[in-house]
Amino acid sequence: MTVIDQWTGRHARALQAAMRLTSEAFAEHLGISPRTVAKWRKRPDMVPSAQLQEALDTSLHRASPEAQSRFNASLGAPQLDHLALDDSMVDQLQAALGELSRIVTALETAGIQTGRGRDG
């Protein structure tokens, strides 16, 4: 799940849209006035109070998986829900990384420059 370090009006509006709530319904959901939600539209860089930050965190955490996915997509966050690695895939990736590490070490030992650790 996406974690927002500091909510802004843009994030709050994205959550509202992801939850598919009207401004009035979103305001009621958060326990704030509809005018505050309207301010977020006019001032997307506005940072809500600490109390509202917590309410937005809670709302995102409690949102349905579909709403969370829409929220992530609206922020341009990568969608990892479809990336399910089973144990065999993880084992294959670890083996490939180990082999790559051995190849790099062999190249460095042979005196071939790999670009790692050079000062330019």
N, C-alpha and C positions, 0 to 999 in steps of 0.2 A: 504494500500500500504506500502511496505517496505521502511523505511527511512534509508539511510546509513549515519552514523555520520561522518565517514572519509573514502573516497574512496581509494581503493588500485588498483594496476594493476589487481589483481584477480577479484575484483568487476567489473572493467571496462571491462575485457574480458568476464565475465559472462553476462554483459549487451549486449555486442556485439553479443555473441552467442544467447542470448534470442531474440534479434532483427533480427537474421539471416542475418547479414551483413558481407561482406568480410572485411578484415583489411582495404583495400583501401576505401571501401564505408563508414565504420565506422569513419575512419579518416576524410573523407570529411564531413560526417554528423556533426562531432564535430568541424570542422574547424581547424584541426591539421594535422601534417605530418604523413604519414604511418609509419615512423620510430618510432614515439612515441608509436603507438599501438604495434609495434614489441617489444619495450622495456618492455611493460607490460607483454608480454609473457615470456620474459627472466627474468624479475624481478617482480614477482607477489606481493611482499611486498612494492613495490615502491608507494609512495604517490604522486599523481598528484598535481599540483599547485592549489591554491585557485580558480583561474579562471576556470581551468578544472573541479574542484570539482563542481562548479556551473553548468557548461555545462552538466556534467554527471547527476546531480540532475534533470535538465530540461529534458534531454533525457529520463530518467526513468519516470518522471511524464507524459510526452507526449506519452510514448510508449503505444501500444495497450494493452488491458487487457490480451490478450493471451501472449504477450511478457513479461508483468509484472509477469504473473503466471510462465512462464518458468524461469525468472530471480529468483523469490523467490525459486522455486524448485531447481535451481542450487546451491543456497546458503544454502539449507537445511531448509529454513523457512517453518513453517507450512502453509498449504493451507487452509485458512479460507473462501474462496469463496463458498465452498459447505456447510458451516455451517450457515444456515439461521435460526435464532430463531424468531418464531412469538410471538405475545404478550402472548398467552396462555402458551407457553413453558417458557417464562420469568417469568410469574406469578407462575408457578409450581416450578421453581427453587427457587424463592424468598420464597415461602411457605416452601419448604424443608429446606432451610437454617435457616429460623425462627424456625422450629421444632427442628432442630439439635442444635441450640443455646439454646433452652429451655431444651433439654435433658442434655446438658453439664452443664448447670447451676444447674439443679436438682441433677446431680451426684456430683458436687462440694459441693452443700449444704448438701448432705447426707454423705459427708466425703470421698467419693471415689476419689482417686487421678487419674487425667486424664493426667498428664504429662505436663500440661500447667503451665507456670510460675514458674516451679521449677528450682533451681540452680544446680541440678544434683545430 
